[in-house]
Amino acid sequence: MTELLQTPLVVLHVFACAFLILVVLLQPGKSGGMGALGGASAQQVFGGRGAGNLLSKLTWWTAATFFLTSLTLAYLSSSTGDTLEKRSAEVTPQAPGTPPLSQEK
């Protein structure tokens, strides 16, 4: 069940990460950042303060999505009872006649 939930969360997490990078780079700083590339066209579309408000809201929503998916994925990966050694033993094919891997603790 967790694998079914984990795959879409990973996809959402990657998109949120890439979009967060883009939104942060577009925000005007003291020197303008990449938002300065738009020049006057960005001011006409967003207005004087509209770009800051829209970009800051996008940043907050994307950051919240990023953090929630991070916490959820961390919980899902730690809540499974399987150890990595046990998982690798299930995936790794054994040659015929060889004893199974020892389960040392």
PLY file of the C-alpha trace (Angstrom):
ply
format ascii 1.0
element vertex 105
property float x
property float y
property float z
element edge 104
property int vertex1
property int vertex2
end_header
0.00 0.00 0.00
2.80 2.41 0.81
4.42 1.90 -2.61
1.14 2.96 -4.21
1.15 6.19 -2.20
4.89 6.75 -2.39
5.25 6.98 -6.18
2.84 9.92 -6.73
4.32 11.66 -3.70
7.82 11.37 -5.13
6.62 12.81 -8.45
4.85 15.69 -6.66
7.95 16.27 -4.53
10.25 16.52 -7.55
7.89 18.91 -9.35
7.54 21.03 -6.20
11.32 21.14 -5.83
11.90 22.25 -9.42
9.05 24.77 -9.29
10.29 26.16 -5.96
13.74 26.73 -7.46
12.18 28.54 -10.41
9.89 30.71 -8.28
12.68 31.70 -5.90
14.96 32.64 -8.80
12.23 34.77 -10.35
11.71 36.85 -7.23
13.26 40.29 -7.43
15.93 40.92 -4.86
17.99 44.02 -4.23
19.66 43.59 -7.60
16.57 42.30 -9.37
17.56 38.64 -9.76
16.19 36.80 -12.78
13.00 38.83 -12.43
14.91 41.73 -13.95
15.09 39.87 -17.25
11.41 40.60 -17.86
11.99 44.33 -17.72
8.96 46.53 -18.36
6.82 43.65 -19.62
6.75 42.10 -16.15
5.58 45.40 -14.68
2.75 45.67 -17.21
1.48 42.15 -16.57
1.73 42.10 -12.78
1.52 45.79 -11.95
3.81 47.61 -9.55
3.42 45.36 -6.47
1.48 42.50 -8.03
4.54 40.51 -9.01
5.83 40.45 -5.45
2.51 39.34 -4.04
1.91 36.65 -6.64
5.47 35.32 -6.46
5.50 35.34 -2.67
2.19 33.44 -2.53
3.48 30.92 -5.06
6.66 30.54 -3.02
4.77 29.92 0.23
2.39 27.37 -1.32
5.20 25.56 -3.12
7.40 25.55 -0.03
4.52 24.17 2.06
3.95 21.43 -0.53
7.68 20.64 -0.57
7.91 20.37 3.22
4.74 18.28 3.54
5.87 15.85 0.88
9.33 15.70 2.49
7.88 14.83 5.88
5.42 12.34 4.43
8.08 10.57 2.35
10.44 10.44 5.34
7.70 8.91 7.49
6.73 6.39 4.83
10.32 5.28 4.32
10.98 4.89 8.05
7.69 3.20 8.92
8.31 0.07 6.87
9.37 -2.97 8.89
11.79 -4.22 6.25
15.47 -3.54 6.64
17.61 -2.77 3.63
19.49 -6.04 4.13
16.24 -7.98 4.02
15.03 -6.12 0.94
18.31 -6.68 -0.92
18.21 -10.39 -0.05
14.74 -10.61 -1.61
15.82 -8.83 -4.79
19.27 -10.42 -5.23
18.97 -13.80 -6.94
20.81 -16.60 -5.18
22.88 -19.11 -7.13
21.62 -22.68 -6.74
23.28 -24.55 -3.90
24.47 -21.47 -2.01
23.28 -20.88 1.54
21.10 -17.83 2.17
22.60 -14.65 3.57
23.20 -14.76 7.30
20.89 -12.65 9.43
23.41 -11.21 11.89
22.17 -8.69 14.40
0 1
1 2
2 3
3 4
4 5
5 6
6 7
7 8
8 9
9 10
10 11
11 12
12 13
13 14
14 15
15 16
16 17
17 18
18 19
19 20
20 21
21 22
22 23
23 24
24 25
25 26
26 27
27 28
28 29
29 30
30 31
31 32
32 33
33 34
34 35
35 36
36 37
37 38
38 39
39 40
40 41
41 42
42 43
43 44
44 45
45 46
46 47
47 48
48 49
49 50
50 51
51 52
52 53
53 54
54 55
55 56
56 57
57 58
58 59
59 60
60 61
61 62
62 63
63 64
64 65
65 66
66 67
67 68
68 69
69 70
70 71
71 72
72 73
73 74
74 75
75 76
76 77
77 78
78 79
79 80
80 81
81 82
82 83
83 84
84 85
85 86
86 87
87 88
88 89
89 90
90 91
91 92
92 93
93 94
94 95
95 96
96 97
97 98
98 99
99 100
100 101
101 102
102 103
103 104
